Amino acid sequence: MNVYLVGVIISLLVYILVGVVVGRKVKTVNDYYVAGRNAPTLLIVGSLVASFLSTGAFLGDTGEVYSGFFIPIVIVGVMQATGYLWGSCLFGRYVRRSGVLTVPEYFGKRFHSSRIRKLSALTTVVAVFAYMLSAIQGISTLMMKITDLPYNTCVIIAWVSFTVFTIYSGSMGVLITDTIMFLVFLCAAIIAVPFITENAGGWFTAIHNLANSETVPGIISWHANLDYMFSTGVENIAWAVVYGIVWALVVMVSPWQTSRYLMAKNENTVLRSATWASMGVMVTTILLYFGAAFVKSVNPDLVPSESMIWAAMNLMPTLVGVILLAGILAAGVSSASTFLSLIGFSLTNDLITGKSAPKKGRLMVSRIGMLIASLVILALAYFNPPQIFLIMYFGGTVIASSWGVVALCSVWSAKLSEYGAFFGMLSGFLVCVVFKTLDASGLISLPFWADSFILGVIASVIGMIIGSKKKPVTEQEKAERNNLFNTPKSERNVPALQKTLRQSYFYLVFGLIITIVFVVAWAMPYLHII
Amino acid sequence: MEIVVAFGIGAWIMFSGIFYCYFIKHEIRRMREEQE
């Protein structure tokens, strides 16, 4: 039997087993939605990173790097990872403070509005559906490559692998399995990349070969390969900065990231987990991107999105290859489990409210809602072709456009009213979806400076301004915003915050180390060769 | 230009870190004032 398949199946069974064991402890809706609001830093970090990094990062982004787009993807990776710091300070901390079960519930409470709660739940479902499809297709593509099973069979295996424990254990199981999966793919990246480097002839030989690459000229130059996306380096870097902002915003406000903070045991945990998650994402992605570039110098004739799969099966000892494949799979499964739980929570906690909301057996209703959502996703994944990268970008940009400015202003603007927030979110969502769809279908071609995300953000800001002028802030909304700035007595812990501050200095050292790594291990050797 | 990009990447990380430290310092000051 295929050893890679055995490894992958064992890892999947472990996740299911852990999820089912943890699920036995779920007694209340609070346990199911926010894991009893008692999670320590490690679990929050694990879940933040695992739910963010999916097969899109391990297969899609590395495929882009392999195709010659190294530095733009690195810039996006670094910028998105710093979003944790901005997001925890400017949004996540206040969402947790509001004491809600879901992020759409936060919007509803903040603006005393049922319709904004439903709209944010609806945008969550749309974005997460798109994102989840990309995750399930990524897992299936990976399984298909290593098992030779038909794609549709792999879709069903992938679906079973995360649906069982997610439905049963809710956030409690997802937090723990996410953390295990995060550790698996972090270790996979750390262990596997040295083997790829060794096969490429060592670090500096690999840089030398890539700098002189004739198959993909400019692959590791600052401007990247000019035949890949744009014909000038400035445009490529500008694209990277735009998408870096998009993904930083996703990290800052998206429901699959901020909902993790709702489970933190206190606000200090929110702040601390942000720095570790930022470093975790950066280390994992930078290692993978260098690894993917080095795979190019070993074998330039691969299908880009399969370069890491090929590397796992050909450039390292079998056990390490199994770990890498299990890591890639873990990235996909962990994201899919978070997305499924979010869809289920949004459906049962936020979309079905008022008289139709269940008074009894809410836990069971949540589980049934999640099962129905997962069956719809299974059907969509079963009949859809695998287009990982495109679908994933659709999900992220929609949330960044519709939620980004509204979410931040819900905390930091005294002038944003319910009317403004609702129309800001709605216009951002509609404009982004319409232009992204037109662009993706080839009916229009948007320049990078008029990306659907930017158009969506502009529409969102216009909607917020006009809406807030038409119906200004009410006394109730004003009081609710003021409540966000009242630190609860239990959180007034200066020594603990001072400890967080000391930890944050380490992040500055980390930034310095990354700078040195890029100067010494990339820029200087590259310039020396050129 | 590669050197500029390398320093640019590092600068953005450090800038984010400095903002974060400033925010926490600000919160510590605010909490102390509230306690007084």
Interface residues (C-beta under 8 A of the other chain):
Chain A: I71 V74 I75 V78 M79 T82 L85 W86 C89 S221 W222 H223 G233 I237 L271 A274 T275 S278 M282 T487 R492 V494 L497 Q498 T500 L501 S504 Y505 Y507 L508 F510 G511 L512 I514 T515 I516 F518 V519 W522 A523 M524 Y526 L527
Chain B: M1 E2 I3 V4 V5 A6 F7 I9 G10 A11 W12 I13 M14 S16 G17 I18 F19 Y20 C21 F23 I24 K25 E27 I28 R30 M31 R32 E34 Q35
